[in-house]
């Protein structure tokens, strides 16, 4: 399964010019691989693969949260863990 989240607000707030810039930064900083939306004629979005086991998904969410900084609400990884 894949998700195509809209990251246009994140791009504006963090100063990236495209989802390709964000994807390259996530690879270098958080060691996460996403596909830029431009590859699918969907600028401002990224494609995320969710076809992994829960532990891998939790690790990826934690890396994403660490790379992007603190969130205002409960961490997504904790929400996923509680949903199990």
N, CA, C and O atoms as a CHARMM CRD file, in Angstrom:
* protein
*
  336
    1    1 UNK  N      0.84200  -1.15900   0.00000 PROA 1      0.00000
    2    1 UNK  CA     0.00000   0.00000   0.00000 PROA 1      0.00000
    3    1 UNK  C      0.90100   1.24000   0.00000 PROA 1      0.00000
    4    1 UNK  O      1.97300   1.25600   0.60400 PROA 1      0.00000
    5    2 UNK  N      0.43000   2.27000  -0.69300 PROA 2      0.00000
    6    2 UNK  CA     1.16200   3.52200  -0.78100 PROA 2      0.00000
    7    2 UNK  C      0.28200   4.66200  -0.29300 PROA 2      0.00000
    8    2 UNK  O     -0.94500   4.60100  -0.38100 PROA 2      0.00000
    9    3 UNK  N      0.92200   5.69500   0.21900 PROA 3      0.00000
   10    3 UNK  CA     0.23300   6.93400   0.58200 PROA 3      0.00000
   11    3 UNK  C      0.88800   8.06700  -0.19700 PROA 3      0.00000
   12    3 UNK  O      2.08000   8.01800  -0.50100 PROA 3      0.00000
   13    4 UNK  N      0.09800   9.08700  -0.51600 PROA 4      0.00000
   14    4 UNK  CA     0.57900  10.25100  -1.24700 PROA 4      0.00000
   15    4 UNK  C      0.28700  11.52000  -0.44000 PROA 4      0.00000
   16    4 UNK  O     -0.52000  12.34300  -0.87300 PROA 4      0.00000
   17    5 UNK  N      0.92600  11.69600   0.72500 PROA 5      0.00000
   18    5 UNK  CA     0.59600  12.86300   1.54200 PROA 5      0.00000
   19    5 UNK  C      1.01200  14.17700   0.86800 PROA 5      0.00000
   20    5 UNK  O      2.01900  14.25500   0.16400 PROA 5      0.00000
   21    6 UNK  N      0.20700  15.18200   1.11300 PROA 6      0.00000
   22    6 UNK  CA     0.49000  16.53400   0.64000 PROA 6      0.00000
   23    6 UNK  C      1.50100  17.15300   1.60500 PROA 6      0.00000
   24    6 UNK  O      1.22000  17.29800   2.79400 PROA 6      0.00000
   25    7 UNK  N      2.66800  17.51500   1.09300 PROA 7      0.00000
   26    7 UNK  CA     3.72700  18.10500   1.92000 PROA 7      0.00000
   27    7 UNK  C      3.99100  19.55500   1.51700 PROA 7      0.00000
   28    7 UNK  O      5.03100  20.11300   1.86800 PROA 7      0.00000
   29    8 UNK  N      3.05900  20.17100   0.78400 PROA 8      0.00000
   30    8 UNK  CA     3.27600  21.52800   0.29000 PROA 8      0.00000
   31    8 UNK  C      3.46400  22.52900   1.43000 PROA 8      0.00000
   32    8 UNK  O      4.28000  23.44300   1.31500 PROA 8      0.00000
   33    9 UNK  N      2.72600  22.37200   2.51800 PROA 9      0.00000
   34    9 UNK  CA     2.91200  23.25700   3.67400 PROA 9      0.00000
   35    9 UNK  C      4.28400  23.08400   4.29200 PROA 9      0.00000
   36    9 UNK  O      4.92500  24.05900   4.68300 PROA 9      0.00000
   37   10 UNK  N      4.72800  21.85800   4.37900 PROA 10     0.00000
   38   10 UNK  CA     6.06400  21.56800   4.91100 PROA 10     0.00000
   39   10 UNK  C      7.13200  22.17600   4.00900 PROA 10     0.00000
   40   10 UNK  O      8.12200  22.72400   4.49500 PROA 10     0.00000
   41   11 UNK  N      6.93200  22.08000   2.70600 PROA 11     0.00000
   42   11 UNK  CA     7.88900  22.66000   1.76500 PROA 11     0.00000
   43   11 UNK  C      7.99100  24.16500   1.98100 PROA 11     0.00000
   44   11 UNK  O      9.09200  24.71200   2.03700 PROA 11     0.00000
   45   12 UNK  N      6.85500  24.83300   2.10300 PROA 12     0.00000
   46   12 UNK  CA     6.84400  26.28800   2.32400 PROA 12     0.00000
   47   12 UNK  C      7.50100  26.65200   3.64400 PROA 12     0.00000
   48   12 UNK  O      8.32600  27.56300   3.70400 PROA 12     0.00000
   49   13 UNK  N      7.13500  25.93700   4.70500 PROA 13     0.00000
   50   13 UNK  CA     7.62400  26.27600   6.04200 PROA 13     0.00000
   51   13 UNK  C      9.10600  26.00000   6.22500 PROA 13     0.00000
   52   13 UNK  O      9.77000  26.69200   6.99600 PROA 13     0.00000
   53   14 UNK  N      9.63100  25.01300   5.53700 PROA 14     0.00000
   54   14 UNK  CA    11.03000  24.63500   5.70600 PROA 14     0.00000
   55   14 UNK  C     11.94100  25.14600   4.59400 PROA 14     0.00000
   56   14 UNK  O     13.16100  25.00400   4.67700 PROA 14     0.00000
   57   15 UNK  N     11.35900  25.73600   3.56200 PROA 15     0.00000
   58   15 UNK  CA    12.16000  26.35100   2.52000 PROA 15     0.00000
   59   15 UNK  C     12.59600  25.45000   1.37700 PROA 15     0.00000
   60   15 UNK  O     13.42100  25.85900   0.56000 PROA 15     0.00000
   61   16 UNK  N     12.07100  24.24300   1.29700 PROA 16     0.00000
   62   16 UNK  CA    12.38500  23.39800   0.14800 PROA 16     0.00000
   63   16 UNK  C     11.59600  23.88800  -1.05500 PROA 16     0.00000
   64   16 UNK  O     10.48100  24.38700  -0.90600 PROA 16     0.00000
   65   17 UNK  N     12.16500  23.75000  -2.24600 PROA 17     0.00000
   66   17 UNK  CA    11.47800  24.22600  -3.44000 PROA 17     0.00000
   67   17 UNK  C     10.64200  23.14900  -4.11800 PROA 17     0.00000
   68   17 UNK  O      9.79900  23.45900  -4.96000 PROA 17     0.00000
   69   18 UNK  N     10.86500  21.88800  -3.76000 PROA 18     0.00000
   70   18 UNK  CA    10.10900  20.79500  -4.38300 PROA 18     0.00000
   71   18 UNK  C     10.10100  19.58900  -3.45900 PROA 18     0.00000
   72   18 UNK  O     10.87400  19.50900  -2.50300 PROA 18     0.00000
   73   19 UNK  N      9.21100  18.65200  -3.76400 PROA 19     0.00000
   74   19 UNK  CA     9.19700  17.41600  -2.98000 PROA 19     0.00000
   75   19 UNK  C     10.44800  16.58900  -3.26300 PROA 19     0.00000
   76   19 UNK  O     10.82600  15.74500  -2.45100 PROA 19     0.00000
   77   20 UNK  N     11.09500  16.82200  -4.40500 PROA 20     0.00000
   78   20 UNK  CA    12.36600  16.14400  -4.69700 PROA 20     0.00000
   79   20 UNK  C     13.44300  16.61400  -3.72000 PROA 20     0.00000
   80   20 UNK  O     14.25600  15.81400  -3.25800 PROA 20     0.00000
   81   21 UNK  N     13.44900  17.91900  -3.40400 PROA 21     0.00000
   82   21 UNK  CA    14.39400  18.42800  -2.40100 PROA 21     0.00000
   83   21 UNK  C     14.13500  17.79000  -1.04500 PROA 21     0.00000
   84   21 UNK  O     15.06900  17.38600  -0.35300 PROA 21     0.00000
   85   22 UNK  N     12.86900  17.70100  -0.66800 PROA 22     0.00000
   86   22 UNK  CA    12.51100  17.07400   0.61000 PROA 22     0.00000
   87   22 UNK  C     12.92500  15.60500   0.62000 PROA 22     0.00000
   88   22 UNK  O     13.48000  15.12500   1.60900 PROA 22     0.00000
   89   23 UNK  N     12.66200  14.89700  -0.46500 PROA 23     0.00000
   90   23 UNK  CA    13.01100  13.47600  -0.54200 PROA 23     0.00000
   91   23 UNK  C     14.52100  13.27600  -0.38600 PROA 23     0.00000
   92   23 UNK  O     14.95700  12.36200   0.31500 PROA 23     0.00000
   93   24 UNK  N     15.31500  14.12400  -1.03600 PROA 24     0.00000
   94   24 UNK  CA    16.77500  14.02000  -0.92300 PROA 24     0.00000
   95   24 UNK  C     17.21700  14.30700   0.50400 PROA 24     0.00000
   96   24 UNK  O     18.10000  13.63100   1.03100 PROA 24     0.00000
   97   25 UNK  N     16.60500  15.30900   1.13200 PROA 25     0.00000
   98   25 UNK  CA    16.94200  15.65600   2.51200 PROA 25     0.00000
   99   25 UNK  C     16.57500  14.51700   3.46800 PROA 25     0.00000
  100   25 UNK  O     17.35000  14.19300   4.36900 PROA 25     0.00000
  101   26 UNK  N     15.40600  13.91200   3.27800 PROA 26     0.00000
  102   26 UNK  CA    14.99600  12.79800   4.14400 PROA 26     0.00000
  103   26 UNK  C     15.95100  11.61600   4.00300 PROA 26     0.00000
  104   26 UNK  O     16.25300  10.94400   4.98900 PROA 26     0.00000
  105   27 UNK  N     16.42200  11.35900   2.79900 PROA 27     0.00000
  106   27 UNK  CA    17.37500  10.27000   2.59400 PROA 27     0.00000
  107   27 UNK  C     18.68100  10.56600   3.32400 PROA 27     0.00000
  108   27 UNK  O     19.21600   9.70100   4.01800 PROA 27     0.00000
  109   28 UNK  N     19.19000  11.77000   3.17200 PROA 28     0.00000
  110   28 UNK  CA    20.46600  12.14500   3.79400 PROA 28     0.00000
  111   28 UNK  C     20.37000  12.27200   5.30800 PROA 28     0.00000
  112   28 UNK  O     21.27600  11.84900   6.02600 PROA 28     0.00000
  113   29 UNK  N     19.27700  12.85300   5.80000 PROA 29     0.00000
  114   29 UNK  CA    19.14200  13.18000   7.21500 PROA 29     0.00000
  115   29 UNK  C     18.55800  12.05000   8.05300 PROA 29     0.00000
  116   29 UNK  O     19.07700  11.72200   9.12000 PROA 29     0.00000
  117   30 UNK  N     17.48200  11.46300   7.56100 PROA 30     0.00000
  118   30 UNK  CA    16.75500  10.46400   8.35300 PROA 30     0.00000
  119   30 UNK  C     16.91500   9.05100   7.81100 PROA 30     0.00000
  120   30 UNK  O     16.38800   8.10100   8.39100 PROA 30     0.00000
  121   31 UNK  N     17.63500   8.90500   6.71100 PROA 31     0.00000
  122   31 UNK  CA    17.81400   7.59400   6.07500 PROA 31     0.00000
  123   31 UNK  C     16.46600   6.95400   5.74400 PROA 31     0.00000
  124   31 UNK  O     16.25600   5.75500   5.92800 PROA 31     0.00000
  125   32 UNK  N     15.55300   7.81000   5.24500 PROA 32     0.00000
  126   32 UNK  CA    14.23300   7.36800   4.80700 PROA 32     0.00000
  127   32 UNK  C     14.11900   7.59900   3.30900 PROA 32     0.00000
  128   32 UNK  O     14.54600   8.63300   2.79600 PROA 32     0.00000
  129   33 UNK  N     13.54400   6.63600   2.61900 PROA 33     0.00000
  130   33 UNK  CA    13.36400   6.75800   1.17700 PROA 33     0.00000
  131   33 UNK  C     11.89500   7.00400   0.88900 PROA 33     0.00000
  132   33 UNK  O     11.03000   6.20900   1.25900 PROA 33     0.00000
  133   34 UNK  N     11.62800   8.11500   0.22400 PROA 34     0.00000
  134   34 UNK  CA    10.30000   8.42500  -0.29600 PROA 34     0.00000
  135   34 UNK  C     10.49300   8.81500  -1.75800 PROA 34     0.00000
  136   34 UNK  O     11.59900   9.15700  -2.17400 PROA 34     0.00000
  137   35 UNK  N      9.42400   8.76200  -2.52400 PROA 35     0.00000
  138   35 UNK  CA     9.50700   9.12800  -3.93800 PROA 35     0.00000
  139   35 UNK  C      8.86300  10.50100  -4.10700 PROA 35     0.00000
  140   35 UNK  O      7.73100  10.70600  -3.66900 PROA 35     0.00000
  141   36 UNK  N      9.56500  11.44200  -4.73400 PROA 36     0.00000
  142   36 UNK  CA     8.98300  12.76600  -4.93800 PROA 36     0.00000
  143   36 UNK  C      7.72100  12.69300  -5.79800 PROA 36     0.00000
  144   36 UNK  O      7.64500  11.91200  -6.74700 PROA 36     0.00000
  145   37 UNK  N      6.75700  13.49800  -5.45900 PROA 37     0.00000
  146   37 UNK  CA     5.51100  13.52600  -6.21800 PROA 37     0.00000
  147   37 UNK  C      5.69300  13.93000  -7.66300 PROA 37     0.00000
  148   37 UNK  O      4.88600  13.56000  -8.51600 PROA 37     0.00000
  149   38 UNK  N      6.74500  14.68800  -7.95500 PROA 38     0.00000
  150   38 UNK  CA     6.98400  15.10200  -9.33700 PROA 38     0.00000
  151   38 UNK  C      7.11500  13.90100 -10.27500 PROA 38     0.00000
  152   38 UNK  O      6.80600  14.00200 -11.46200 PROA 38     0.00000
  153   39 UNK  N      7.56900  12.77600  -9.74700 PROA 39     0.00000
  154   39 UNK  CA     7.69300  11.56400 -10.57000 PROA 39     0.00000
  155   39 UNK  C      6.32800  11.03200 -11.01100 PROA 39     0.00000
  156   39 UNK  O      6.24300  10.22000 -11.93200 PROA 39     0.00000
  157   40 UNK  N      5.26600  11.49100 -10.35300 PROA 40     0.00000
  158   40 UNK  CA     3.90200  11.04100 -10.65200 PROA 40     0.00000
  159   40 UNK  C      3.01200  12.21400 -11.08000 PROA 40     0.00000
  160   40 UNK  O      1.78600  12.13500 -11.01400 PROA 40     0.00000
  161   41 UNK  N      3.65100  13.29400 -11.51600 PROA 41     0.00000
  162   41 UNK  CA     2.93200  14.51000 -11.88600 PROA 41     0.00000
  163   41 UNK  C      2.07700  15.01300 -10.72600 PROA 41     0.00000
  164   41 UNK  O      0.95200  15.47400 -10.92000 PROA 41     0.00000
  165   42 UNK  N      2.63500  14.91400  -9.51000 PROA 42     0.00000
  166   42 UNK  CA     1.93700  15.35100  -8.30600 PROA 42     0.00000
  167   42 UNK  C      2.88200  16.18500  -7.43900 PROA 42     0.00000
  168   42 UNK  O      3.25000  15.76900  -6.34000 PROA 42     0.00000
  169   43 UNK  N      3.27500  17.37000  -7.93700 PROA 43     0.00000
  170   43 UNK  CA     4.18200  18.20400  -7.14500 PROA 43     0.00000
  171   43 UNK  C      3.55800  18.57400  -5.80500 PROA 43     0.00000
  172   43 UNK  O      2.34400  18.74600  -5.69300 PROA 43     0.00000
  173   44 UNK  N      4.40700  18.69200  -4.79800 PROA 44     0.00000
  174   44 UNK  CA     3.90700  19.01700  -3.46400 PROA 44     0.00000
  175   44 UNK  C      3.47000  17.79900  -2.67600 PROA 44     0.00000
  176   44 UNK  O      2.93400  17.92500  -1.57500 PROA 44     0.00000
  177   45 UNK  N      3.69800  16.62000  -3.23400 PROA 45     0.00000
  178   45 UNK  CA     3.35500  15.36700  -2.55200 PROA 45     0.00000
  179   45 UNK  C      4.56800  14.44100  -2.57200 PROA 45     0.00000
  180   45 UNK  O      5.48400  14.62100  -3.37500 PROA 45     0.00000
  181   46 UNK  N      4.56500  13.47100  -1.70000 PROA 46     0.00000
  182   46 UNK  CA     5.56200  12.40200  -1.72800 PROA 46     0.00000
  183   46 UNK  C      4.82200  11.07200  -1.70200 PROA 46     0.00000
  184   46 UNK  O      3.71100  10.98100  -1.18000 PROA 46     0.00000
  185   47 UNK  N      5.43900  10.05100  -2.26300 PROA 47     0.00000
  186   47 UNK  CA     4.85400   8.70900  -2.19900 PROA 47     0.00000
  187   47 UNK  C      5.59200   7.93700  -1.12000 PROA 47     0.00000
  188   47 UNK  O      6.82100   7.86600  -1.11300 PROA 47     0.00000
  189   48 UNK  N      4.82000   7.35900  -0.20800 PROA 48     0.00000
  190   48 UNK  CA     5.35100   6.61000   0.92100 PROA 48     0.00000
  191   48 UNK  C      4.81600   5.19000   0.83800 PROA 48     0.00000
  192   48 UNK  O      3.61100   4.98200   0.69100 PROA 48     0.00000
  193   49 UNK  N      5.70700   4.21700   0.93100 PROA 49     0.00000
  194   49 UNK  CA     5.29600   2.81400   0.93000 PROA 49     0.00000
  195   49 UNK  C      5.01400   2.37000   2.35600 PROA 49     0.00000
  196   49 UNK  O      5.84700   2.54600   3.24600 PROA 49     0.00000
  197   50 UNK  N      3.84900   1.80000   2.56800 PROA 50     0.00000
  198   50 UNK  CA     3.45100   1.32700   3.89300 PROA 50     0.00000
  199   50 UNK  C      3.43100  -0.19700   3.97100 PROA 50     0.00000
  200   50 UNK  O      2.91900  -0.76400   4.93600 PROA 50     0.00000
  201   51 UNK  N      3.98300  -0.85500   2.96300 PROA 51     0.00000
  202   51 UNK  CA     3.96600  -2.31800   2.90100 PROA 51     0.00000
  203   51 UNK  C      5.16700  -2.89100   3.65300 PROA 51     0.00000
  204   51 UNK  O      6.00500  -3.59000   3.08300 PROA 51     0.00000
  205   52 UNK  N      5.22400  -2.57800   4.93500 PROA 52     0.00000
  206   52 UNK  CA     6.30100  -3.06200   5.79800 PROA 52     0.00000
  207   52 UNK  C      5.68800  -3.53600   7.10900 PROA 52     0.00000
  208   52 UNK  O      4.52400  -3.26300   7.40100 PROA 52     0.00000
  209   53 UNK  N      6.48100  -4.24200   7.88400 PROA 53     0.00000
  210   53 UNK  CA     5.96900  -4.70300   9.17300 PROA 53     0.00000
  211   53 UNK  C      5.85200  -3.51300  10.13500 PROA 53     0.00000
  212   53 UNK  O      6.43300  -2.45300   9.90500 PROA 53     0.00000
  213   54 UNK  N      5.09700  -3.71100  11.20500 PROA 54     0.00000
  214   54 UNK  CA     4.82200  -2.63000  12.15700 PROA 54     0.00000
  215   54 UNK  C      6.09000  -2.04700  12.76900 PROA 54     0.00000
  216   54 UNK  O      6.19300  -0.83000  12.92200 PROA 54     0.00000
  217   55 UNK  N      7.05400  -2.89000  13.12000 PROA 55     0.00000
  218   55 UNK  CA     8.28100  -2.38600  13.74300 PROA 55     0.00000
  219   55 UNK  C      9.04800  -1.46500  12.79900 PROA 55     0.00000
  220   55 UNK  O      9.57900  -0.43900  13.22500 PROA 55     0.00000
  221   56 UNK  N      9.10800  -1.82600  11.52300 PROA 56     0.00000
  222   56 UNK  CA     9.78600  -0.99000  10.53400 PROA 56     0.00000
  223   56 UNK  C      9.04300   0.32200  10.35500 PROA 56     0.00000
  224   56 UNK  O      9.66600   1.37700  10.23500 PROA 56     0.00000
  225   57 UNK  N      7.72400   0.26800  10.33400 PROA 57     0.00000
  226   57 UNK  CA     6.92300   1.47200  10.19300 PROA 57     0.00000
  227   57 UNK  C      7.10900   2.40000  11.40000 PROA 57     0.00000
  228   57 UNK  O      7.24400   3.61200  11.23200 PROA 57     0.00000
  229   58 UNK  N      7.11800   1.85000  12.58400 PROA 58     0.00000
  230   58 UNK  CA     7.33300   2.65400  13.79400 PROA 58     0.00000
  231   58 UNK  C      8.71000   3.30700  13.76600 PROA 58     0.00000
  232   58 UNK  O      8.84600   4.48100  14.11200 PROA 58     0.00000
  233   59 UNK  N      9.72900   2.55800  13.35900 PROA 59     0.00000
  234   59 UNK  CA    11.08000   3.11000  13.26000 PROA 59     0.00000
  235   59 UNK  C     11.11200   4.25900  12.25900 PROA 59     0.00000
  236   59 UNK  O     11.73100   5.29100  12.52000 PROA 59     0.00000
  237   60 UNK  N     10.45400   4.08900  11.12400 PROA 60     0.00000
  238   60 UNK  CA    10.41900   5.13400  10.10400 PROA 60     0.00000
  239   60 UNK  C      9.72200   6.39600  10.61900 PROA 60     0.00000
  240   60 UNK  O     10.18600   7.50900  10.37400 PROA 60     0.00000
  241   61 UNK  N      8.62600   6.22000  11.32100 PROA 61     0.00000
  242   61 UNK  CA     7.90400   7.36600  11.88400 PROA 61     0.00000
  243   61 UNK  C      8.76500   8.08100  12.91100 PROA 61     0.00000
  244   61 UNK  O      8.80600   9.31200  12.93700 PROA 61     0.00000
  245   62 UNK  N      9.44200   7.33500  13.74400 PROA 62     0.00000
  246   62 UNK  CA    10.32000   7.94700  14.74600 PROA 62     0.00000
  247   62 UNK  C     11.45200   8.72300  14.07800 PROA 62     0.00000
  248   62 UNK  O     11.79100   9.81900  14.52400 PROA 62     0.00000
  249   63 UNK  N     12.04400   8.17200  13.01600 PROA 63     0.00000
  250   63 UNK  CA    13.09800   8.88600  12.28500 PROA 63     0.00000
  251   63 UNK  C     12.55600  10.17100  11.66900 PROA 63     0.00000
  252   63 UNK  O     13.21600  11.21000  11.69900 PROA 63     0.00000
  253   64 UNK  N     11.36100  10.09300  11.11600 PROA 64     0.00000
  254   64 UNK  CA    10.74200  11.25600  10.50600 PROA 64     0.00000
  255   64 UNK  C     10.49300  12.34100  11.55500 PROA 64     0.00000
  256   64 UNK  O     10.77100  13.51600  11.31600 PROA 64     0.00000
  257   65 UNK  N      9.97700  11.94700  12.69800 PROA 65     0.00000
  258   65 UNK  CA     9.71800  12.90800  13.76900 PROA 65     0.00000
  259   65 UNK  C     11.01900  13.54100  14.27100 PROA 65     0.00000
  260   65 UNK  O     11.06300  14.74400  14.52700 PROA 65     0.00000
  261   66 UNK  N     12.05700  12.75100  14.41100 PROA 66     0.00000
  262   66 UNK  CA    13.34500  13.27600  14.85700 PROA 66     0.00000
  263   66 UNK  C     13.90300  14.26700  13.84200 PROA 66     0.00000
  264   66 UNK  O     14.40600  15.32700  14.21500 PROA 66     0.00000
  265   67 UNK  N     13.81500  13.92600  12.57300 PROA 67     0.00000
  266   67 UNK  CA    14.35700  14.78100  11.52100 PROA 67     0.00000
  267   67 UNK  C     13.59800  16.09900  11.40200 PROA 67     0.00000
  268   67 UNK  O     14.20600  17.14800  11.18400 PROA 67     0.00000
  269   68 UNK  N     12.28600  16.05300  11.54100 PROA 68     0.00000
  270   68 UNK  CA    11.47000  17.24300  11.33900 PROA 68     0.00000
  271   68 UNK  C     11.22800  18.03600  12.60900 PROA 68     0.00000
  272   68 UNK  O     10.68000  19.13700  12.54900 PROA 68     0.00000
  273   69 UNK  N     11.62200  17.50400  13.75500 PROA 69     0.00000
  274   69 UNK  CA    11.46700  18.23800  14.99700 PROA 69     0.00000
  275   69 UNK  C     10.22700  17.83100  15.76100 PROA 69     0.00000
  276   69 UNK  O      9.45100  16.99000  15.30800 PROA 69     0.00000
  277   70 UNK  N     10.04600  18.44000  16.93300 PROA 70     0.00000
  278   70 UNK  CA     8.92200  18.07000  17.80100 PROA 70     0.00000
  279   70 UNK  C      7.57800  18.42500  17.18400 PROA 70     0.00000
  280   70 UNK  O      7.43200  19.40900  16.45800 PROA 70     0.00000
  281   71 UNK  N      6.61200  17.59100  17.50200 PROA 71     0.00000
  282   71 UNK  CA     5.24800  17.79400  17.02500 PROA 71     0.00000
  283   71 UNK  C      4.43700  18.36700  18.18400 PROA 71     0.00000
  284   71 UNK  O      4.81900  18.22300  19.34600 PROA 71     0.00000
  285   72 UNK  N      3.32300  19.01400  17.86600 PROA 72     0.00000
  286   72 UNK  CA     2.47400  19.60500  18.89700 PROA 72     0.00000
  287   72 UNK  C      1.57000  18.59400  19.57600 PROA 72     0.00000
  288   72 UNK  O      1.03500  18.86000  20.65200 PROA 72     0.00000
  289   73 UNK  N      1.39500  17.43300  18.95400 PROA 73     0.00000
  290   73 UNK  CA     0.48100  16.43700  19.50000 PROA 73     0.00000
  291   73 UNK  C      1.22200  15.12500  19.72600 PROA 73     0.00000
  292   73 UNK  O      2.42900  15.03000  19.50300 PROA 73     0.00000
  293   74 UNK  N      0.49400  14.13500  20.16300 PROA 74     0.00000
  294   74 UNK  CA     1.06300  12.83200  20.47700 PROA 74     0.00000
  295   74 UNK  C      1.80500  12.24800  19.27200 PROA 74     0.00000
  296   74 UNK  O      1.29600  12.29600  18.15200 PROA 74     0.00000
  297   75 UNK  N      2.99200  11.70200  19.49100 PROA 75     0.00000
  298   75 UNK  CA     3.75100  11.13300  18.37100 PROA 75     0.00000
  299   75 UNK  C      2.96100  10.06000  17.62100 PROA 75     0.00000
  300   75 UNK  O      2.26700   9.24300  18.22600 PROA 75     0.00000
  301   76 UNK  N      3.07900  10.08000  16.30700 PROA 76     0.00000
  302   76 UNK  CA     2.35900   9.11900  15.46800 PROA 76     0.00000
  303   76 UNK  C      2.78600   7.69400  15.76400 PROA 76     0.00000
  304   76 UNK  O      1.96100   6.78100  15.71400 PROA 76     0.00000
  305   77 UNK  N      4.05700   7.48500  16.07100 PROA 77     0.00000
  306   77 UNK  CA     4.52500   6.14700  16.39600 PROA 77     0.00000
  307   77 UNK  C      3.82400   5.61800  17.64000 PROA 77     0.00000
  308   77 UNK  O      3.47400   4.44000  17.71300 PROA 77     0.00000
  309   78 UNK  N      3.62200   6.49400  18.61500 PROA 78     0.00000
  310   78 UNK  CA     2.91700   6.07500  19.83000 PROA 78     0.00000
  311   78 UNK  C      1.45800   5.76400  19.52900 PROA 78     0.00000
  312   78 UNK  O      0.90100   4.81500  20.08100 PROA 78     0.00000
  313   79 UNK  N      0.83100   6.55400  18.65700 PROA 79     0.00000
  314   79 UNK  CA    -0.54300   6.28200  18.26400 PROA 79     0.00000
  315   79 UNK  C     -0.65300   4.92500  17.57600 PROA 79     0.00000
  316   79 UNK  O     -1.59000   4.16900  17.83600 PROA 79     0.00000
  317   80 UNK  N      0.30100   4.61400  16.69900 PROA 80     0.00000
  318   80 UNK  CA     0.28800   3.33900  16.00100 PROA 80     0.00000
  319   80 UNK  C      0.46200   2.18600  16.99900 PROA 80     0.00000
  320   80 UNK  O     -0.23300   1.17300  16.91400 PROA 80     0.00000
  321   81 UNK  N      1.38100   2.35000  17.92900 PROA 81     0.00000
  322   81 UNK  CA     1.64500   1.31700  18.93800 PROA 81     0.00000
  323   81 UNK  C      0.39200   1.06300  19.77000 PROA 81     0.00000
  324   81 UNK  O      0.05800  -0.08600  20.05800 PROA 81     0.00000
  325   82 UNK  N     -0.30600   2.13900  20.16000 PROA 82     0.00000
  326   82 UNK  CA    -1.51600   1.98800  20.96300 PROA 82     0.00000
  327   82 UNK  C     -2.64800   1.34300  20.17700 PROA 82     0.00000
  328   82 UNK  O     -3.52500   0.70500  20.76100 PROA 82     0.00000
  329   83 UNK  N     -2.63700   1.50300  18.86300 PROA 83     0.00000
  330   83 UNK  CA    -3.68900   0.93400  18.02300 PROA 83     0.00000
  331   83 UNK  C     -3.51800  -0.57300  17.82200 PROA 83     0.00000
  332   83 UNK  O     -4.46000  -1.25900  17.42400 PROA 83     0.00000
  333   84 UNK  N     -2.33400  -1.07800  18.09300 PROA 84     0.00000
  334   84 UNK  CA    -2.07200  -2.51400  17.89300 PROA 84     0.00000
  335   84 UNK  C     -2.94800  -3.37400  18.74400 PROA 84     0.00000
  336   84 UNK  O     -2.84900  -4.60000  18.69100 PROA 84     0.00000
